Amino acid sequence: MNSRSLLTSSAARRLLRPVADLIDQRIERRIRSAAAADAAGRERLGDAVEVLKHQQLTLDLLLGSSGRGLSRSVSPGPLNRLHSEVAELAGDRDAAVRNVAAAYRLLVALESLGVGRIAGGTMNICGKLGTIPLLDPPNDEILEIGTLYGMFSAGLIRMMERDGRDPSVTIVDPFAGVQLQPGNPRRADPSGTPVDERAVRTNLALAGPAGTAARIQRGFSEDPGTRAAVSDRRYGVIVVDGDHSAEGVAKDLRWAEEIAAPGAIVVLDDFGDPKWPGIEEALDKHLTGDTRFSYLGKAALSAFLRAS
Ligand SMILES: C[S@@+](CC[C@H](N)C(=O)[O-])C[C@H]1O[C@@H](n2cnc3c(N)ncnc32)[C@H](O)[C@@H]1O
């Protein structure tokens, strides 16, 4: 009898049965406990997914697009790009990263507490707010042409003060109840808030005494009466963000030539935005003419110029 037939003989099977039974029981116990662990693991995963869903919902309420048109959540690619652009303009990467973070927190805080919203994408707003103080404007007089709810100016006051500056703001806007743009239909704002001076005052008050003291001139920036009322000083910062047509931007740039202090920073919003091709067109044309402005660069969708 060979060894194989020895093991399969009925005597051997009888002898080995208790051992085989023991092995079977162990395997069964292992399978049962692995299945139980699997079920517990699935339950834990399900609980973790529920927690994540609640956190996402909470973040969406805080940072989502509802009530302002665009989400304030941030992705690494655009943020890294913005850091590089602001660093290039400011010549200081640490300061760029710090200011972009400060601007982001400010944006979320202002939109949470204010009325209306700040117009535009998150990176563009953080780029403007973060860069302007780093370019060391020659004085603290700030003019914003086209303010919507005044919330950007409120943010800029805070950013300038954080840099030890003493900002004094002038605002020009027609306050037409809605945002006016040539060729665009008049439609209600995503925030649901009417575009009026009261909303602007409320938002400026969030920026403390300098906000409360801001000068607000109702009217179109091209109107001689509007211009006469606010051309009494030379501005260290001019933000051009009113009429977005090529003609409108060209007129604002020509006016800015007259009222910019030597060394002033002029910010041209929505530059390079395919929705507003007239802005880039107007700046390109303006810079080929007789001008005090030189192009410093851009951050997100804003061009920065320096007056001689
Ligand atoms: C894009 S919004 C300004 C956004 C604001 N700067 C911000 O950062 O939130 C443009 C504003 O300019 C106003 N506007 C349109 N035409 C204008 C003009 N000719 N002069 C001044 N403001 C104008 C619009 O009614 C609107 O309130």
The ligand as a MOL file (V3000), in Angstrom:
LIG
                    3D

  0  0  0     0  0            999 V3000
M  V30 BEGIN CTAB
M  V30 COUNTS 27 29 0 0 0
M  V30 BEGIN ATOM
M  V30 1 C -18.7760 95.2320 -11.6940 0
M  V30 2 S -19.6980 96.3370 -10.7370 0 CHG=1
M  V30 3 C -18.5330 96.9540 -9.5810 0
M  V30 4 C -18.1120 95.9570 -8.6210 0
M  V30 5 C -17.3370 96.4610 -7.4340 0
M  V30 6 N -16.1990 97.2650 -7.8250 0
M  V30 7 C -16.8760 95.2610 -6.6320 0
M  V30 8 O -15.6590 94.9740 -6.6540 0
M  V30 9 O -17.7050 94.6010 -5.9900 0 CHG=-1
M  V30 10 C -19.8620 97.6980 -11.8170 0
M  V30 11 C -20.5880 98.8810 -11.1860 0
M  V30 12 O -20.3520 100.0270 -12.0160 0
M  V30 13 C -21.5740 100.6870 -12.2370 0
M  V30 14 N -21.4540 101.4720 -13.4690 0
M  V30 15 C -21.8830 101.1900 -14.7120 0
M  V30 16 N -21.6030 102.2020 -15.5420 0
M  V30 17 C -20.9510 103.1450 -14.8050 0
M  V30 18 C -20.4080 104.4100 -15.1090 0
M  V30 19 N -20.4550 104.9270 -16.3410 0
M  V30 20 N -19.8380 105.1160 -14.1010 0
M  V30 21 C -19.7670 104.6080 -12.8540 0
M  V30 22 N -20.2550 103.4020 -12.5210 0
M  V30 23 C -20.8550 102.6760 -13.4820 0
M  V30 24 C -22.5810 99.5510 -12.2980 0
M  V30 25 O -23.9050 99.9980 -12.1430 0
M  V30 26 C -22.0810 98.6860 -11.1270 0
M  V30 27 O -22.5950 99.1540 -9.9060 0
M  V30 END ATOM
M  V30 BEGIN BOND
M  V30 1 1 1 2
M  V30 2 1 2 3
M  V30 3 1 2 10
M  V30 4 1 3 4
M  V30 5 1 4 5
M  V30 6 1 5 6
M  V30 7 1 5 7
M  V30 8 2 7 8
M  V30 9 1 7 9
M  V30 10 1 10 11
M  V30 11 1 11 12
M  V30 12 1 11 26
M  V30 13 1 12 13
M  V30 14 1 13 14
M  V30 15 1 13 24
M  V30 16 1 14 15
M  V30 17 1 14 23
M  V30 18 2 15 16
M  V30 19 1 16 17
M  V30 20 1 17 18
M  V30 21 2 17 23
M  V30 22 1 18 19
M  V30 23 2 18 20
M  V30 24 1 20 21
M  V30 25 2 21 22
M  V30 26 1 22 23
M  V30 27 1 24 25
M  V30 28 1 24 26
M  V30 29 1 26 27
M  V30 END BOND
M  V30 END CTAB
M  END
